[in-house]
Amino acid sequence: MGLVAVANDITCCMMIRAAAHVGCSTYEQLSEWAGGKKARVFTQVSLILLLYGTLCGGLAFLSDVARVMVSKGLGPGRAPALLESDGRPVMVLTVLTVLLPLCLQRHIRQFEKAATGGVAVVVILCIIIVTRAVQLGFPAVASGELDVLAVKVDEHLPEAFAVLGFAFYMHPMLMPLLKEMPRGPAGARLTEKAVHITLFGVACGVYGTVGIFGAAIFGASTESNIMVNDLLPGHPTGTLLLYASLLVYLCCGMVTTHYALRASLDLLVAGPDAPFTWTRRVAETCGILTAATTVALLFPTEAEKIFALTGCTAVCLVCYVIPVGIHLAVQRDIDRIQGLEDATPAAIAAGGVTDGDLQAPLLAPAGPLESGARAGARADVRVAGAGGRLQREKVVEGAVGRFVSRVALPAFILMVGVGFSVAGLYVGLVDLLNYLHDRGS
């Protein structure tokens, strides 16, 4: 999890600094600046695949949570049998009454109050899981079922990396957010700080707490979506309230995904300079939600597989490959600009002497302070020597910085992101084929 967070934090900062350097306000424009029109089209397809897959997986999670809310919150026999065994009707109702109105907001920062409420729900969820684990005495750990010090390495580890990629990626949301941040370096620094806090403070804290303490309670029975486990057994009213709040929280998370997806589609359909119209906004929003809901209706319990497959392809491209390509293009542009700046004084120096230089005496007359001047000259030589050492140190530091920025970091990102994604894609495809085979038989 820490590895995923570090990789995503680095590439997010790459994107923010690239946007500040170039002056672009969309992911697609940055990609076109770095690689031309073909790169822009490739980025658009990757973004749409990533965001659409995330939205489909989120709605499938919504269906899971809705089913548990009805079956555990209302109690057996108190709800229609269809709702107890299938969360899709409640999912559709939630989309129409909660998600759709939130997605129709014009500006992403209008969503801040609702997002704050979502954070409160997550904090309550963490408190409940930690409290239960402590009260029960960490049953899975005590029985030896869960060894917290042992790292289980199996064929599903790359797939887990891909699923975690969905928990940490922020790249498509950064560009729309940058439009609404203060302009200039201050806005870039503020956005980078927000990325650090979100990834290491919020995401690592929440997912680490829920994962570790949840596994300590349920052990091998921990579901891929821990919300499917019965978190409050024997408390139907509390379960109903908790899971209803979790439905709203999931909707809050999908709003930002939908906003970024709609921005990409709007740029593709209407162009970068199209004026805002509510007709187009409503049509795009309804079309996106309808398409995503259709997939969730077809695969209501396979959210983690949707996340894994999309994570191994689209997350790999959007969060690792494309940001590294843009970052390297920015470094080349910085070198070009630096070369032009260095060439200017050199050209002036190569321009020869002026008439005023010819009128100056070759030897200045000796004065009474000649001995002091000589001592000062010796001091100047010593200072010049120290300055040379400092200059050499700066050159070495610059060479190290260039190596890290242009070779080490890009290689690390590509090795981690692409390597795990390719392995996870193989595992995910095998699991999906097995699921379709079992479903057909």
N, C-alpha and C positions, 0 to 999 in steps of 0.2 A: 504493500500500500504506500509506504514511504517512497519507494522507487517511482511509482506512478505519479505521486504528487510532485516530486522533484522534476521529473521529465516535463510534466504539464506546466509547472511554474516557469521553467526556463523558456519553453516555447511561447507561453503567454507574454512574457516580457519581451521576447524577440518581436512578436507581433505589435506590441504597444510602441516599442522604439522605432520599428519600421514605419508605422503609421505616422509617428511624429516627424520622422526624417523626410518622408515623401509628401506628407500632407494629404493622404487619402483617408476617406471616411468609411470605406467598405472593404471587406475581405476580398471581394472580386476585383476591385480597383487596384489593390496592392498586388494581387497575383498578376494582373495584366501589366502593371508597371515592371514587375520582375521578369516576366516570361512571355509577354505578348498576348494576343487574342486567344490562341490555343490554350495557353495556361489559364486564362480567365474562364473559358468554357469548362475545362477540366475541373477547376475549383468549384464552379457553380454546380456541376453534377455531383461532386463529392459532398458539398455542403447540403444539398437537398437530400441526398441519400442518408447522410448522418442524422440530420434533424428530423426527417420523416421517420427513420427507424427508431429514434429516441422517443418520438411522440407515440408511435405504435406500441412500443414496450411499456411506456408509462400508462397508457390506457389499459393494457393487459394487467398491469399491477393494480390498477383501479378496480378491475373486475374481481381480482383475488380478494382485495380488501373488502369490497362490497359484500362478497359471499360470506366472509367470516363475520362481518358486522351483523348481517341478518341472522345467520345460524347461531352465533354465540351471544349476540346482544339481545335478541328477542326471545331466544329459548326455543327448544323443539316444539313443534306443533302450533306455535303462535304466529307463524308466517306461512304463506303459500309454499307448497313443496318446491315449486320452480325457483323461487327466490332463495330458498335454503341451499339448493344444490348448484345454482347458477347465478353468478354475480353480474351477468351482462345486462339484464334489465335495469338494475340500479346504476350500472356504469353509464348507460345511455341517458338516464334521467339526470345524473350528475353532470354529464357533458352539457346538456341543454340548459340546466339551471345555474350551474356554477362556472364551468370552464368557458363556455361561449361568451357570457358577459365580460369576464376578465380579459379574454383575448381580444375583445373589440376596443379596448382602450387604445388611444392614439399614440401615447408616449409611454415608454417603458418605465420611466421614473414615476409615473402616476401609480405604479404598482407597489411602491415602497411600503405603504401601510399594511397591505395584504401580506407582503413578504415578511414583515415583522411578526405578524400573527403566525405565519408558517414556522418561523424560528422558535416561537414559544411552544408550538405543538411538538417539535423535535426535541426540545429540552425536556418536556414532560415525558415523552416516550423514553428517553435515556434514563431519566430518574426512575421510572417504573421498572425498567429492565435491570438496572443496577440494584435497586432495592430488593427485587425478587431474588436475584442471585445471592445477595448477602443473607437474606432471611432463610433461604433454602440451604445455605452452606455450600454453594457452588457444587451441586450434585454431580454434574458430569466430570468435574475435576476430582472430586473426592472418590468417585468410583473407579477412576483410572480410565474412563472412556475418552476423556479429553486430556491430552498431554500438552500443556501450554508451552513447554520448552522444546518440544519436538516439532520440526518443520516437515510437514508431509509433502513430499515431492512426488506427484503422479502425473498422468497424462492430462489432467484437467487444470493444471497450474497455468498454462498459457491462456486458457479460456477464462480463468479467474482474472488474469491481468486485463483481458479485453473488457470484461464486465466492469471492473474497477475503473476502466477508462471513462465510462459513462458517469461515474461518480465525480470525476475530477475535471472533465473537459469544460472549458469556458470560452474557447477561442471565437466561435461564431457570435457569441453575445457581447464580446468586447467591442467590436466595431460599432454597433448601434449605440452602445453605452458611451463610447468616446465622443459621439456627436453631442451628447448632453452634459459632458464634463467641461470644466474650465479649459480654455484654449491655452496652447503653449506647453512649456516644460512642466508647469505646475500641475496641469491636468494629467499629463503622462505619469508623473511621480505619484499622484494620488491614486490613479488607476492601478499602477503596479503594487502599491501598498495594499489596496483592496484585494488584489489577486493573492498576495501572500497570506493575508488574514483569512480569506475564504478557503484557500486550499489547505494550509497547515493548521489553522485554528479551528475552522468550522468543519470542513470535510473530514480531515483526519480524526478530529476529536469525535465527531458524531459516528462515523462509520466504524472507527476503532472501538468505541464504547459499545455500540450495538452489537458488533460482530463478536467481540471477546466475551462480554457478559451474557449475550444471548446463547452462544455456544456452551458457556459454562452451565446454563440452565437446561437446555434441550439436548445437548450432546449430538449424537448421530441423527436425532430426529429434527434437527434444525432445518427448516425449509430454506430453499434458495431465496425466498422472500420471507424474512422473519416475521413480517406482519401477518402471515398466514398462520403462524403458531398462536396458540391461545395464551395471550399475555396476561390476562386477568381472569383466571378460572374461578368460577363461583361468584362472579360479580357481573351479572348481565347488564345492569344499568351503566356501570363504569365502562364495560366493553363497548356498549353502544355509543357512548359519548366519545370515547377514545378513537374508535374507528371512524366515526363521522368526522371528527377533527382531522384524522389522517387522510380521509378523502379530500378534504379542502386543501390540506398540505400538498398532496400529490398534484392537485390542480394548480396550485401556486407554482410548483416546479415546472409544470408543463407550459405555463404562460410564457416564460422567457424563451423556452425552446420554440414555441409557436411564433413568437415575435421575430426571432432570428430567421426562421424558415419563411415566414411571410415576407420579410425584407429581401431575402434572396430571390424568391419567386417574383416579387414586385419589380425588382431590378431586371430580372430576365424578361418579364412580360412587357412592362411599361417603360423601362429605361431609367437612367439615373436622374433625369431632370423632369420627370412627369409630376404634375401638380397633384396634391392630395385630393382624393374624392372619397366620400363615404360609400358610394356605390361599389367602387373597386375594393375598398377595405372589407366590406361585408362579404362580397363575393369570394375574395381570397380566403378569408377566415373560415367561412362555411365550407368551402371546397376542401381546405386542408383538414379540418376536423372530420368531415364526412369520410375522406379517404383513409385517415388514420383509424377511425372508429370501425371501419369495415374490416381492416386487418385484425384489430383486437377482437372483433366478434368471431372471426374465423379461428383465431388461436388465443383463446382467453386465458389459458394456463401456461403459456410458453414464453412469458416475458423475458426470462433470463436467456433463452435461446435467441430471441430477437436481438437482445442487447449484445450477446456474444458475437453473432454473425456480423451485425452492423459495426460493432466495435473493432472486429478484426479487419474490416475493410475501410469504412468511412472514417472512423476515429484515427486509424493509422495514417490516413492521408491528410485529414484536416488538422490533426493535432501534432503530427510529427514530421511528415515528409514535406508538405507545402510550407509550413513555417520555417523549416530549415532552408529550403530553397529561397524564400523571400529574404531571410537573414543574410545568406551568402551574397545575394544581389545587392543588399544594402551595404555590406562590407566592401564590395567592389566599387560601388558608387562613392563611398567615403574615400577610398584610395584614389579614385579619379579626381575628386575635389581637392584632396591634399596635394596631389601631384600638380594641379594647376596653381595652387597657392605657393608651392615651393618653387615653381618655374618662374614666377613673376619677379622676385628679387634677384634670381640668378640672371634673368635677361637684362635687368637694369645694370647689374655689375659687369656684364659682358659688353655694355654699350660704349666702353672707352672712357677717356678722360675728357673734361670740358676745358674751355679757354681759361677759366679761372684757375684751374690746376697748373697751367703752364706759366702763369704769372707768379706763383708762389716760389719763394727761395728754396734752393735745394738744401741748404744748410742754415739753420737758425743760429744767430749769434749766441755765444756763450754768455750766461748770466751769472749773477752771484749765487743763485740757488742751484747751480749745476750738480753739486754733490748730493743735495737733497733729492734732485730729480732722478739721479742714478739710483739712489736707495729706493725711491718710489717705483722706479722701473723694475728693480729686482722683486719688490713686493707684488707688482702687477704680474710678473712672471709666475710667482707662486700662486696667486689667485687664479691666473689662467690655467695653471696645472690642475688646481682643485676643480675648476669649472670643467676641464676636460674629463676628469674622472666622473663628475656628476653627469656629464653628457653621455659618457659611455654606459653608466648605470641606467640612465633613461632609455638608451637604445636597447639594452638587454631587457629591461622591463617591458618596453614596447614590443620586442620580439616575442617574449613569453605571452603577453596579452594577445598578440595577433595569432599565435599558435593555438591558444585556448579558444579564442573566439571563432577562428576560421577552420580549425581542424578538430580539436578535442571535443568541444561541446556538440557540434553537428554529428560527429562520429558516435558519441555516447547516445544521443537522441535516436539516431537511426538504428543503432544496434539494439537498443532496448525496445523501441516502438515497433520496428519492422520485424525483428526476430520473434518476439512474443506473438505478434499479430498473425504471422504466417503459421506458426505452430497452433495457435488457438483456432484459426480458421479451419484447419484440418480436423481438429477435435470437434468443433461445433458442427461441421458438415456431417461427420460420422454420426453424432448424436441425433441430428435432425433427421437423417435418413432412417435411423433406427426407430425414431418416434413415428414417422410416417408409415413405416412398415408395420409396426405394432398396431397403429390406428386402423390400417387397412385390413389387417387380419382379425 
